């Protein structure tokens, strides 16, 4: 039993079809999931920057109040 060119063409068709199907499944599942995860991480980074800014503002207010209290207590 010999190997004929039409056997090669058949196997290339099968392998090509399976590769295309696998690419589609990977694109729909893993790539979409990774893109969603990247968007979620970006959103969390933005939220953390806002909270970090709020904490810095809060620390500045506390420092100003403590400075004012020290100055006010010295005058009494």
N, C-alpha and C positions, 0 to 999 in steps of 0.2 A: 504494500500500500504506500503510494508515494504522496508527497506533499505538493499540492497544486496551487497556483497563484490565486484561484478563487477561494481556497481555504484561508489564505492570508487576508484577502479582502473581507471575508466574513468575520474573522477575528478582529480586524481593525474596526469594523462596524460595531461589533459588540463592545469592544473596549472603549471606543469613542462615545457610544451611547451611555455606557455606565459612567464614564468620566464626566460627561455633561450633566447627567442626573446628580452625581455626587457634588459637582460644583454648584448646582442650583440649591441643593439641600444645605450645603455649607453657607452659601450666601444668605439664604432665607433665615437660617437659625443662628449660626455663630456670628456672622458679620453684623446682623441686625442687633443681636444681643450686645456685642462689643460697642457698637455705635450708641445704643441706649445707655450703656454703662458710662461711656465717655461723657455723654450729655449730663448724666446725673452727677458725675464727679465735678464737672465744670460748674454746675448749679450749686453744689455744696461748697466749692471753693469761693464762689461769689458770696454766698451766705456767710461763710466764715470771715471773709474780709469785712463785711458789714458789722458782724459781732465784734471783731477785733477793733474796729474804729469806735464802736460804742463803748467798749471797755476802756480804750485810751481816753475818750472824752470823760468817762466816769472817774478815772484816776486823776485827770487834770482837775475836775471839779473838787474832788476830795482834797487834793493838794492845796488848791486855792482856799478852801474853807479852813484847812488846818493852819495855813499861813495867816489868814485873817484872824482866827481864834487866838493864835500866839500873839499877834500884834494887839488885839483887843484886850487880852488878859494882861499884857504889859502896862497898859494905860490905867488900869484900876489900882 
